[in-house]
Amino acid sequence: MASTLSATLNYQRVLDAILDISRLGFDELGTRVGQSVGMVLLSAADGTLYPASHRNLSAPGDEKRRLQGKEGIVAEAIHSASAVLGQSPAADPELRAFRSLEPCRSVLCVPLRAGFEVYGAVLFASVQPGVYSSQHGELLGIFCNQATIALQNASLYQSLRAERDKIVNKEEEARHKLARDLHDSVTQTLFSANLIAGVLPLLWEQKPEVGRERLAELRELTQGA
């Protein structure tokens, strides 16, 4: 788990690893959980929870569903900061919205949090009744603690990349603006110089004094450009 999570700074890969490695960990306990559904429920900006990563979430529309996280197993896990075992998710006031969970008969939910900062929760549901135990909860809790560190690192990395992109974009905009300003300024200067150069022979013949003034002006324009 640690080596897998430390090898990536990709946010989605961290979320996927939580589910895949946790399932392998359950198998190592010697208990086959059978057909199951797994979800990493992350907190959205509006405070709701959404399945950012999932396994066997087969019912149409389930991947887009949102939970309020105010009641039921998920809310209990988040507020108690501990693993919560449950039975039929179809009887849960919030989980019953997921049609993929209807056949399930046992649930395990563990919060994703670091200190007072809550990222969401990880949930597993199996079609077998009473398949999850406190051992599964302890193991998933260990995985979630490790995963939270990886999520923090991935989040920080994404934030740094976003800031870098903003800086690069601003520098690029500044360069383009400078190029436009220089182009407009130099173009105008050269246009004026070209006009003076065009009339200079005629002025030199008719009004040499004015011609000398325009020649000096032409020299200044070209030097400035």
N, C-alpha and C positions, 0 to 999 in steps of 0.2 A: 504493500500500500504506500509506504513512505517513498520508496524508490520510484514508483510509478508517478506519484503526484509531484515529486520534486523534479521530475524530468520534463515537466511542461508548465508553461505560463499561459496556456490557452484555457480560458474560462470554461468553455463547453466541454473540453476533454476532462477537466477536473470533475465536472458534474456527472459525466458518463462513467468515469472511473469509480465514483462513489457507489453507483448501483451495481456495476459489474463485479467489483472486488468484494463488496459486501455479500453478494450472492455466493461467491466462491468461499468466503469466510463461513457462511451458514453451512455450506456443504462440509467444511472441515470439522464442524461440530458433530457430524455424524447423523444429523437429522435432515432428511430430504423434505424440503418444504413443498415439493410438487409444483404444479402450475401456479404461478404467482404474478402479481403486478407490482412494479416498483416505480416510485416517483420521487424526484427531488423538487420540492415545492419552495420556490424562492419568493421573497417579498418584492412586490412591485412598488413603484413610486406612490401609488394611491393607497398603499397599505394592504392590498389583497395579496393572495398567494396564487401562483400559477405554476404548472408543471414545466419547469425549464429543461428537465431531462426525464425520460420515462422508458419503461420496458413493459411490453404487452398491454399497452393502453390502446386497445383495439377498437372500442366503440367510436363511431364518427362524432367528432366535436369534443371528445373528452380532453384532447390535448390543448384546447382553447378555453377550458373552463377555469373559473376563478373561485377561490374560497375566501371568505371573510376572515377566517382564523379567529373567530370570537366564541365558538362553542364546539363541543365534540372532542374527539381524540387529538386532532392536530392542535387545537387551541390549548388543550391540557398539557400536551408535551412542550409547547413553546413557553407557556406560563410557569410550568413547574421546573423547566430546564432539565428534564429527565425523560427516560424512555417510558412509553406508555403502551401497554398491551390491551388489545380489544378483541371483540368478537366480530359479528357481522357488520361490515361497513354500510350495508344497506339500511341499518337502523341508526346510523350516525347522522345527526342533523345537517352536516355539511358534506360528508363523503358520499352520501346517497345520491348526490348529483352526478357522480361518475358511474355511468352504466357499465363500464369495464369491471367495476368492483362488485357488481351484483352477485356473481357466483362465489365470491370469497367468503370465508367463514372465520378467518383470524387476521388480525392486523397488528403491526408493530410500527410505532412512530417515535422518532428521535429528533430533537431540535438541532438545528445548525446555528450555533451561536458562539461568540467569542466575548467573554465578559458580559457587558450589558448590550452588546450589539447583536441583534438577531438577523440572520440571513434567511431563515425559513425552517424547513423541516424535511426529513427523509422518511418516506413511508413505504412499507412492504405489506402486501396483503396476499394471503394464500387461500386456495380453495379447500385446504384441509383445516378442520377445526382444531383449535388449541395447539397449533404447530409451533408457535413462537413461545420462547421462555425468557426468563430473566437473563440467561446466558446470551441469547441472541441480542437482547437489549444492551447488555454490557459491551458486546463485540461491536455492534453498530455504533454505540456511543464513542468507542475508541476511534473507529473509522471516521466518524463525523468530526471529532476534535481535530484529527489530522487533516481532514479535508477542508475544514474551516481555515486553517493556516494557509493551505494551498489556494483557497478562494481569495483570501486577503492579498496574497502575493500576486495572483492573477489580476485581481481588481486594480491593485496599485500599478501593475505593469500596463494594463489597458489605459488607466488614467494618464500615465506618463506618456504613452504613445499618442493619446488624444491631444495632450498639451503640446507635444513635439509637433504634431501635424498642424495645430493652430499656429504655432510660431513659424513653421515653414511656410504655411499659407500666407501669413501676414508679411513675411519677408518677400515672398513671391509677388504679392500685391504691391509692396513698396517698390520692388524692382521694376515692375511693369509701369507703375505710375511715373517713376523717374525716367524710364525709357520714353514714355509718351511726352513728358514735359521737355526732355532734351530734344526729342524729335521735333516737337512743335516749335521750340525756341530756335533750334538750329535751322530748321526749314524756313522760318520767317526771316532769320538773319541772312541766309544765303539768297533768299528771294529778293531781299532789299539790295544785297550786294550785286546780284545779277542785273537789277534795274539800273543801278548806278553805272555798272560796267557797260551797259548798253548805250547809255546816253553820253558817256564820258568822251568819246572821240568828237562828237558834235560840239560839246561844251568847250573842249580844248581848242577847237578852231575858232569858235565865236567869242567865248568868254574864258580866256586862260586862267584868270584868277579864280573864277567859280569852278573851273575844271580842277585846279590844284586843291581847292577845298573838298571837292567830291572825291578826289583821289585819296586824300587823307582820311576821309570818312570811310571809303572803301577798305583802306588798310586796317582801320579800327574794327570794322565789321568782320573781316576775315580772321583777324587775330582773336576776336571774341569767340567766333564760331569754333 
